[in-house]
Amino acid sequence: MDSGHSDTPPMALKILIAGGFGVGKTTLVGAVSEIRPLRTEEQLTEVGRDVDDIGGVERKTTTTVAMDFGRITIRAGLSLYLFGTPGQDRFWFLWDELARGALGAVVLADTRRLEDCFPAVDFFEHRRIPFAVAVNRFPGARDHGPEDIARALDLEDGTPVLTCDARERTSSRDVLVALVEHAGRMHAARLLESVS
């Protein structure tokens, strides 16, 4: 007799939201999270100006000092736990712990400061963590095609490059779905390699 409940236990997947300082990580987590997101933002201080490069984001007044956390249900029985990483170099020691057990990552990019996402791309490539690049649309930023972004970042073939507006729930959700699909394909391919 059908009780209306699935026999499949609910699944939660860990996803990182990474990228340079001021690229929109906290915004994306907040836009898609169905729970009140945990944020560890603090005010930027005058002392920190000597440490943090705020070039291109001069109007930014806060910064993530540990992580952001949110949750989104993709479908019944499948939730994503989102961990937004801090963007400044001085907090990168946290990335290894945040990445532990992650299915994959979204690397947010700003085409006005594309070089700021190189360290995140390198981090995930070296650890063989599947990732997608999501170009966050900022006012005044030039549009570049996915092929141009992939070439500029020297991405491995097949790495998804998408555009998004981190402020919009649907746009951000679509990036997460694309990442989960990409990560699933990569994990399946690695599994096949290991049994061949």
KEGU-537397 format. One record per residue: residue number from 1; x, y, z of N, C-alpha, C, O, CB in turn. Coordinates in steps of 0.2 Angstrom, whole numbers, plus 5000, padded with zeros to 4 digits. Atoms other than C-alpha are relative to their C-alpha. Glycine has a CB too. Layout:
BEGIN
  mipa   nc1   nc2   nc3  cac1  cac2  cac3   cc1   cc2   cc3   oc1   oc2   oc3  cbc1  cbc2  cbc3
   NUM     X     Y     Z     X     Y     Z     X     Y     Z     X     Y     Z     X     Y     Z
...
***
This chain:
BEGIN
  mipa   nc1   nc2   nc3  cac1  cac2  cac3   cc1   cc2   cc3   oc1   oc2   oc3  cbc1  cbc2  cbc3
     1  5004  4994  5000  5000  5000  5000  5004  5006  5000  5009  5007  5004  4995  5000  5006
     2  4996  4994  5001  5007  5017  4995  4998  5005  5006  4992  5007  5006  4999  5004  4993
     3  5002  4996  4994  5008  5028  5011  5001  5007  4998  5000  5012  5002  5005  4998  5005
     4  4998  4994  5002  5013  5043  5000  5007  5003  5002  5008  5008  5000  4995  5005  5003
     5  4993  4999  4999  5031  5043  5006  5004  4996  4996  5003  4991  4994  5001  4999  5008
     6  4995  5003  5004  5046  5039  4996  5004  4996  5004  5005  4998  5010  5004  5005  4996
     7  4995  5004  4996  5057  5025  5002  5007  5003  4999  5012  5000  5003  5000  4993  4997
     8  4993  4997  5001  5072  5035  4996  5001  5005  5005  4997  5010  5006  5001  5003  4993
     9  4999  4995  4995  5080  5044  5010  5002  5007  4997  5004  5007  4991  5006  4998  5005
    10  4998  4994  5002  5082  5063  5008  5008  5001  4999  5011  4998  5003  4997  5006  5004
    11  4993  4999  5001  5099  5068  5001  5001  5008  5000  4998  5012  4997  5002  4997  4993
    12  4997  4993  5000  5109  5084  5004  5007  5000  4997  5011  4996  4999  5000  5003  5008
    13  4994  5000  5004  5123  5089  4993  5003  5007  5002  5000  5012  5003  4999  5000  4993
    14  4997  4994  4998  5136  5102  4999  5003  5003  4993  5007  5000  4989  5006  4998  5005
    15  4998  4996  5006  5140  5116  4986  5004  5006  5003  5001  5009  5007  4994  5002  4995
    16  4997  4993  4998  5153  5130  4988  4998  5005  4995  4998  5004  4989  5008  4998  5000
    17  5001  4994  5004  5150  5147  4981  5006  5004  5001  5008  5007  5007  4993  5004  5002
    18  4994  4998  4999  5167  5154  4978  5002  5006  4995  4997  5007  4990  5006  4995  5000
    19  4998  4994  5005  5176  5169  4969  5004  5005  5004  5005  5005  5010  4994  5002  4996
    20  4996  4994  4997  5185  5185  4972  4996  5004  5005  4990  5003  5005  5003  5004  4995
    21  5003  4995  4996  5181  5199  4984  4995  5004  4997  4996  5007  4992  5006  5004  5004
    22  5005  4995  5003  5165  5208  4981  4996  4997  4994  4994  5001  4990  5003  5006  4999
    23  5003  5003  5006  5159  5196  4967  4993  4998  5000  4989  4998  4995  5004  4994  4997
    24  5007  5002  4999  5142  5192  4974  4998  4994  5003  4993  4991  5003  4997  5000  4993
    25  5001  5007  4997  5144  5176  4984  4994  5001  5005  4990  4996  5005  5006  4998  5003
    26  5005  4999  4995  5134  5182  4999  4993  5002  4997  4988  4999  4999  5002  5006  5005
    27  5006  4999  5004  5121  5189  4987  4996  4994  4997  4990  4993  4998  5001  5006  4995
    28  5002  5006  5003  5119  5173  4978  4997  4995  5005  4991  4993  5004  5005  4996  4996
    29  5002  5004  4994  5117  5163  4994  4993  5002  5003  4989  4999  5004  5005  4999  5005
    30  5006  4997  4997  5104  5175  5001  4994  5000  4995  4988  4999  4997  5001  5007  5002
    31  5006  5000  5005  5094  5175  4984  4997  4994  4999  4991  4993  4998  5003  5002  4993
    32  5003  5006  5001  5091  5157  4983  4999  4996  5006  4994  4991  5006  5005  4995  4996
    33  5001  5004  4994  5091  5151  5001  4993  5000  5002  4990  5006  5003  5005  5002  5006
    34  5007  5000  4998  5074  5145  5007  5000  5001  5008  4994  5001  5011  4997  4994  4998
    35  5000  4999  4993  5080  5147  5025  5004  5007  5001  5007  5010  4996  5004  4995  5004
    36  4996  4994  4999  5087  5163  5033  5007  4999  5000  5009  4995  5004  4998  5004  5007
    37  4993  5002  5000  5105  5163  5028  5004  5002  5006  5003  5007  5009  5003  5002  4993
    38  4995  4999  4995  5119  5162  5040  5005  5005  4997  5008  5003  4991  5003  4994  5004
    39  4995  4995  5003  5131  5177  5036  5005  5002  5006  5003  5003  5012  4996  5006  4997
    40  4995  4998  4996  5147  5181  5044  5003  5006  4998  5010  5007  4997  5005  4995  5002
    41  4997  4993  5003  5149  5199  5037  5002  5004  5006  4998  5005  5011  4995  5003  4995
    42  4998  4995  4996  5158  5212  5046  5002  5006  4996  5003  5006  4990  5007  4998  5004
    43  4999  4994  5003  5161  5230  5042  5007  5001  4998  5012  4999  5002  4998  5006  5005
    44  4994  4998  5002  5176  5235  5032  5003  5005  5004  4999  5010  5006  5001  5001  4992
    45  4997  4995  4995  5188  5245  5043  5006  5004  4996  5008  5001  4991  5003  4997  5006
    46  4995  4997  5003  5201  5258  5039  5007  4996  5000  5011  4997  4996  5001  5007  5003
    47  4994  5004  5000  5215  5247  5045  5000  4994  4995  5005  4993  4992  5000  4996  5007
    48  5000  5005  5005  5209  5233  5033  5001  5003  4993  5003  4999  4989  4993  4997  5000
    49  4999  4997  5007  5211  5245  5018  5007  4998  4998  5009  4998  4992  4998  5007  5000
    50  4993  5002  5002  5230  5241  5019  5001  4993  4998  5006  4991  4995  5004  5002  5006
    51  5000  5007  5000  5226  5223  5019  4996  4997  4994  4998  4993  4990  4998  4996  5006
    52  5005  5002  5005  5211  5221  5007  5000  5004  4994  5000  5010  4995  4993  4999  5003
    53  5000  4996  5006  5212  5226  4989  4992  5001  4998  4989  4996  4996  5004  4997  4994
    54  5007  4998  5002  5195  5235  4986  4999  5003  4993  4994  5006  4992  4997  5004  5005
    55  5001  4998  5007  5199  5240  4968  4994  4997  4996  4994  4991  4996  5007  4999  4997
    56  5006  5002  5004  5183  5240  4958  4994  4999  5004  4989  4998  5001  5002  4993  4996
    57  5006  5000  4996  5172  5238  4973  5001  5005  5006  4999  5003  5012  5000  4992  5003
    58  4998  4995  4995  5176  5254  4982  4994  5001  5004  4994  5004  5010  5002  5006  4997
    59  5007  4998  4996  5157  5256  4988  4999  4994  5005  4994  4995  5008  4995  5001  4995
    60  5001  5006  4995  5158  5239  4997  5001  5002  5007  5007  5005  5008  5004  4994  4998
    61  4999  4998  4993  5156  5241  5016  5001  4995  5004  5003  4996  5010  4994  5005  5002
    62  4999  5005  4996  5156  5224  5022  5003  4994  4997  5004  4994  4991  4993  4997  5003
    63  4997  5005  5003  5165  5208  5020  4999  4993  5004  4998  4994  5010  5008  5001  5000
    64  5001  5007  4997  5163  5189  5024  5006  4998  5003  5011  4998  5000  4997  4995  4995
    65  4994  5001  4997  5175  5184  5037  5000  4992  5002  5006  4990  5004  5000  5004  5007
    66  4999  5007  4999  5171  5165  5038  4996  4997  4995  4999  4993  4991  4997  4998  5007
    67  5004  5003  5005  5157  5159  5027  4993  5003  5000  4990  5006  5005  5000  4992  5001
    68  5007  4999  5000  5139  5161  5022  4997  4993  4999  5000  4988  4997  4998  5004  4993
    69  5003  5007  5001  5127  5146  5023  4992  5001  4999  4989  5005  5001  5001  4996  5007
    70  5007  5000  5002  5110  5143  5015  4998  4993  4998  5002  4989  4997  4999  5005  4995
    71  5003  5006  5002  5099  5129  5009  4995  5001  4995  4991  5006  4995  4997  4996  5006
    72  5005  5000  5006  5089  5126  4993  4998  4993  4999  5002  4989  4998  5002  5004  4994
    73  5002  5006  5002  5078  5112  4989  4999  5000  4992  4995  5004  4990  4993  4998  5004
    74  5000  5000  5007  5080  5107  4971  4994  4996  4997  4990  4998  4993  5006  4997  4997
    75  5006  5004  5001  5066  5094  4971  4999  4996  5006  5003  4996  5010  5001  4995  4993
    76  5001  5004  4994  5058  5083  4983  5005  4995  5002  5007  4991  4997  4993  4996  4999
    77  4995  5005  4998  5071  5073  4993  5007  5002  4998  5012  4999  4999  4999  4994  4997
    78  4993  4997  5002  5086  5084  4986  5001  5007  5002  4998  5011  4999  5001  4999  4992
    79  4998  4993  4997  5093  5099  4995  5007  5001  4999  5011  4997  4999  4998  5001  5007
    80  4994  4997  5000  5108  5109  4992  5002  5004  5006  4998  5009  5008  5002  5004  4993
    81  4998  4995  4994  5118  5116  5007  5005  5004  4996  5010  5001  4994  5003  4995  5006
    82  4995  4995  5003  5127  5131  5001  5005  5003  5005  5002  5006  5010  4996  5006  4996
    83  4995  4997  4996  5143  5137  5008  5004  5005  4996  5008  5004  4992  5005  4995  5003
    84  4997  4995  5004  5149  5154  5002  5007  5001  5004  5007  5002  5010  4996  5007  5001
    85  4993  4999  4998  5168  5156  5004  5001  5008  5001  4999  5012  4998  5005  4997  4996
    86  4997  4993  5000  5177  5172  5010  5004  5002  4994  5007  4997  4991  5004  5002  5007
    87  4996  4999  5007  5185  5181  4995  5007  5003  5001  5011  5003  4997  4996  5005  4997
    88  4993  4997  4999  5200  5190  5003  5005  4994  5001  5004  4989  5004  5000  5005  5005
    89  4994  5004  4999  5217  5181  5003  5001  4998  5007  5002  4992  5009  5006  5003  4997
    90  4998  5002  4993  5219  5182  5022  4995  4995  5003  4996  4993  5008  4999  5007  5004
    91  5004  5005  4998  5204  5171  5024  5000  4993  4996  4996  4989  4998  4993  5002  5000
    92  4999  5006  5004  5209  5157  5012  5001  4994  5003  5000  4988  5001  5004  5001  4994
    93  4999  5007  4996  5214  5145  5025  4994  4997  5002  4994  4991  5003  5004  5002  5007
    94  5006  5003  4998  5196  5142  5028  4998  4995  4994  4993  4991  4995  4995  5005  5001
    95  5003  5004  5006  5193  5135  5010  5001  4993  5000  4997  4989  4998  5004  5003  4994
    96  4999  5007  5000  5201  5118  5013  4995  4997  5004  4992  4991  5002  5007  4998  5003
    97  5005  5003  4996  5189  5115  5027  4993  5000  4997  4989  4996  4997  5000  5003  5007
    98  5006  4999  5003  5174  5122  5018  4999  4995  4994  4994  4993  4993  4999  5007  4998
    99  5001  5004  5006  5178  5111  5003  5000  4993  5001  4998  4989  4997  5006  5001  4995
   100  5000  5007  4998  5179  5095  5012  4993  4997  4999  4988  5000  5002  5002  4999  5008
   101  5006  5003  5001  5165  5084  5006  4995  5003  4995  4989  5001  4994  4996  4999  5006
   102  5004  4996  5005  5159  5096  4993  4999  4996  4993  5004  4993  4991  5003  5007  4998
   103  5002  5003  5007  5150  5089  4977  5003  5004  4995  5006  5001  4990  4993  4999  4999
   104  4997  4996  5006  5156  5104  4967  5000  5007  5003  4998  5009  5009  4996  4999  4994
   105  5000  4993  4998  5157  5123  4967  4998  5004  4994  4999  5002  4988  5008  5002  5002
   106  5002  4995  5005  5151  5138  4958  5006  5006  5001  5007  5008  5007  4993  5003  5001
   107  4995  4994  5000  5165  5151  4954  4997  5006  4997  4996  5006  4991  5007  4998  4997
   108  5003  4994  5002  5157  5168  4953  5006  5004  4997  5011  5005  5000  4996  5004  5005
   109  4995  4995  5003  5166  5180  4941  4997  5006  4998  4991  5007  4997  5003  4996  4993
   110  5002  4994  5002  5165  5198  4937  5005  5002  4994  5011  5002  4995  5001  5005  5006
   111  4996  4999  5006  5171  5202  4919  5005  5007  5001  5010  5007  4998  4996  5001  4994
   112  4996  4994  4999  5178  5219  4926  5006  4999  5004  5011  5002  5003  4996  5006  5003
   113  4994  5002  4996  5190  5210  4937  5001  4992  5000  5001  4989  5005  4999  5002  5008
   114  5000  5007  5001  5191  5193  4929  5006  4996  5004  5005  4990  5006  5000  4998  4993
   115  4994  5004  4997  5208  5189  4936  4999  4999  5007  5003  4994  5010  5006  5005  5000
   116  5001  5002  4993  5201  5189  4954  4997  4993  5001  4997  4990  5006  4995  5005  5002
   117  5003  5007  4999  5193  5172  4950  5005  4995  4999  5004  4989  4999  4994  4999  4996
   118  4995  5005  5001  5209  5164  4945  5002  4995  5006  5003  4989  5005  5007  5003  4997
   119  4998  5004  4994  5214  5158  4962  4994  4995  5002  4996  4989  5004  5001  5004  5006
   120  5005  5004  4999  5197  5150  4964  5000  4994  4995  4999  4988  4997  4993  5003  5000
   121  5000  5005  5006  5198  5141  4947  5006  4995  5002  5005  4989  5001  5001  5003  4993
   122  4994  5004  4998  5216  5135  4952  4998  4995  5006  5000  4989  5006  5006  5004  5002
   123  5002  5004  4994  5209  5129  4969  4996  4994  4998  4998  4988  5001  4997  5004  5005
   124  5004  5005  5002  5196  5118  4962  5003  4995  4995  5002  4989  4995  4993  5002  4997
   125  4996  5005  5005  5206  5111  4947  5005  4996  5004  5005  4990  5002  5003  5005  4995
   126  4995  5004  4996  5220  5106  4959  4997  4994  5004  5000  4989  5005  5005  5004  5004
   127  5003  5005  4996  5208  5097  4970  4995  4995  4997  4992  4991  5000  4997  5003  5006
   128  5005  5004  5004  5198  5089  4956  4993  5001  5002  4989  4996  5002  5002  4993  5000
   129  5007  4999  4998  5182  5097  4963  4997  5003  4994  4999  5008  4991  5000  5005  5006
   130  5003  4998  5005  5170  5099  4949  4997  5007  5001  4995  5009  5007  4994  4996  4998
   131  5002  4993  4999  5165  5118  4946  4997  5002  4994  4999  5000  4988  5005  5004  5003
   132  5003  4996  5006  5155  5129  4935  5002  5007  5001  5002  5010  5007  4993  4999  4999
   133  4999  4993  5000  5159  5147  4931  4994  5004  4999  4991  5003  4994  5006  5003  4996
   134  5006  4996  5001  5145  5159  4933  5002  5008  5000  5004  5010  5005  4995  4999  5006
   135  4998  4993  5001  5148  5177  4926  4994  5004  5003  4989  5004  5000  5001  5002  4993
   136  5005  4995  4997  5138  5189  4938  5000  5006  4996  5005  5010  4995  5002  5001  5007
   137  5001  4994  5005  5131  5203  4927  5000  5006  5005  4995  5007  5009  4993  4999  4996
   138  5000  4994  4996  5136  5219  4935  4999  5006  4995  5001  5006  4989  5007  5001  5003
   139  5001  4994  5004  5130  5236  4928  5007  5003  4997  5012  5004  5001  4996  5006  5004
   140  4994  4997  5003  5143  5243  4916  5006  4995  4998  5011  4997  4995  5003  5005  5005
   141  4995  5005  5002  5152  5227  4913  4999  4998  4993  4993  4997  4991  5000  4993  5005
   142  5001  5003  5007  5155  5221  4895  4998  4993  5000  5000  4989  5004  5007  5001  4996
   143  5002  5007  5001  5147  5206  4889  5005  4996  4996  5008  4999  4992  4993  4999  4997
   144  4996  5004  5004  5158  5192  4884  4997  4993  4999  4993  4991  5004  5007  4999  5004
   145  5003  5006  5001  5153  5175  4877  5003  4995  5004  5009  4996  5006  5001  4998  4993
   146  4997  5005  4995  5156  5159  4887  5006  4997  4997  5011  4995  5001  4995  4994  5000
   147  4994  5003  5002  5169  5153  4875  5006  5005  5001  5012  5003  5003  5000  5000  4992
   148  4995  4995  4998  5179  5170  4878  5002  4999  5007  5008  5000  5009  4998  5007  4998
   149  4999  5000  4992  5177  5168  4897  5005  4993  5001  5010  4993  5004  4994  4999  5004
   150  4996  5007  4999  5183  5149  4896  5007  5001  4997  5012  4998  5001  4996  4995  4996
   151  4993  4999  5003  5198  5154  4885  5004  5005  5005  5010  5003  5006  5000  5003  4993
   152  4996  4995  4996  5203  5169  4896  5002  4996  5007  5007  4998  5010  4995  5006  5002
   153  4999  5004  4993  5202  5157  4912  5004  4994  4999  5006  4990  5004  4994  4999  5004
   154  4996  5006  5001  5211  5143  4903  4996  4994  5003  4999  4990  5006  5007  5000  5002
   155  5004  5005  4997  5197  5131  4908  5000  4994  4996  5001  4994  4990  4992  5002  5001
   156  5000  5006  5003  5197  5113  4905  4993  4999  4996  4988  5002  4997  5000  4994  5005
   157  5006  5001  5004  5185  5107  4891  4994  4997  5004  4995  4993  5008  5002  4995  4994
   158  5005  5003  4997  5168  5104  4897  4998  5004  5006  4992  5003  5009  5000  4993  5002
   159  5002  4996  4994  5168  5116  4912  4995  5005  4998  4996  5009  4993  5006  5004  5003
   160  5006  4996  5002  5151  5125  4911  5002  5008  5002  5005  5009  5007  4994  4998  5004
   161  4999  4993  4999  5152  5144  4909  4993  5003  4999  4990  5002  4993  5005  5004  4996
   162  5007  4997  5001  5135  5153  4912  5000  5007  5002  5005  5010  5005  4995  4996  5005
   163  5001  4994  4998  5129  5170  4915  4994  5000  5005  4990  4996  5005  4999  5006  4995
   164  5006  5000  4995  5118  5175  4930  5000  5007  5003  5004  5011  5002  5001  4995  5006
   165  5000  4994  4995  5112  5189  4941  4999  4997  5007  4993  4994  5008  4993  5004  4997
   166  5000  5003  4994  5116  5184  4958  4994  5002  5005  4993  5000  5010  5007  5001  5004
   167  5005  4997  4996  5102  5195  4965  4993  4996  4999  4989  4996  5003  4999  5007  4998
   168  5006  5003  5002  5089  5184  4956  5000  4993  5002  5004  4989  5000  4998  5001  4993
   169  5000  5007  4998  5083  5168  4963  5000  4995  4994  5004  4990  4995  4993  4999  5004
   170  5000  5005  5005  5079  5159  4947  5006  5000  4996  5008  4994  4994  4994  5002  4995
   171  4993  5000  5004  5095  5164  4938  5005  4997  5004  5009  4993  5002  5002  5008  4999
   172  4995  5004  4996  5105  5158  4953  4999  4993  5001  5003  4989  5001  5000  5004  5007
   173  5002  5007  4999  5095  5142  4955  5002  4996  4993  5005  4991  4994  4993  5000  5001
   174  4998  5004  5007  5098  5138  4936  5008  4999  5000  5010  4994  4998  4998  5005  4994
   175  4993  5001  5000  5117  5140  4939  5001  4994  5005  5005  4989  5003  5004  5006  5003
   176  4999  5005  4995  5116  5128  4954  4998  4993  4997  5001  4988  4998  4996  5001  5006
   177  5002  5006  5003  5106  5115  4944  5005  4998  4994  5007  4992  4994  4993  5001  4996
   178  4995  5002  5005  5119  5116  4930  5006  4997  5003  5009  4993  5000  5002  5006  4996
   179  4994  5003  4997  5133  5113  4942  4999  4993  5003  5003  4989  5002  5002  5005  5006
   180  5002  5007  4998  5124  5098  4950  5000  4995  4994  5003  4990  4995  4993  5000  5004
   181  5000  5005  5005  5122  5090  4933  5007  4999  4997  5009  4994  4996  4996  5003  4994
   182  4993  5000  5002  5140  5094  4928  5004  4996  5005  5008  4991  5003  5003  5007  4999
   183  4996  5004  4995  5147  5087  4944  4997  4992  5000  5002  4988  5001  4998  5003  5007
   184  5002  5007  5001  5136  5071  4942  5003  4997  4994  5005  4991  4995  4992  5000  4999
   185  4997  5003  5006  5143  5068  4925  5007  4999  5001  5010  4994  5000  4999  5005  4994
   186  4993  5001  4999  5161  5071  4931  5001  4994  5005  5006  4990  5004  5003  5006  5003
   187  4999  5006  4995  5159  5059  4946  4998  4994  4997  5002  4989  4998  4995  5001  5006
   188  5001  5006  5004  5151  5046  4935  5006  4998  4996  5007  4992  4995  4993  5001  4996
   189  4995  5002  5004  5165  5047  4923  5006  4998  5004  5010  4993  5002  5002  5006  4995
   190  4994  5002  4995  5178  5046  4937  4999  4993  5002  5004  4989  5003  5001  5004  5005
   191  5002  5007  4997  5169  5030  4944  5001  4995  4994  5004  4990  4996  4993  5000  5002
   192  4999  5005  5006  5169  5022  4926  5008  4999  4999  5010  4994  4998  4997  5003  4994
   193  4993  5001  5001  5188  5026  4925  5003  4995  5005  5007  4992  5004  5003  5007  5000
   194  4997  5004  4994  5191  5018  4942  4999  4993  4999  5003  4988  5002  4998  5003  5006
   195  5002  5007  5001  5183  5002  4937  5002  4997  4994  5002  4991  4993  4992  4999  5001
   196  4998  5003  5006  5190  5000  4920  5007  4997  5000  5010  4995  4995  5000  5006  4994
***
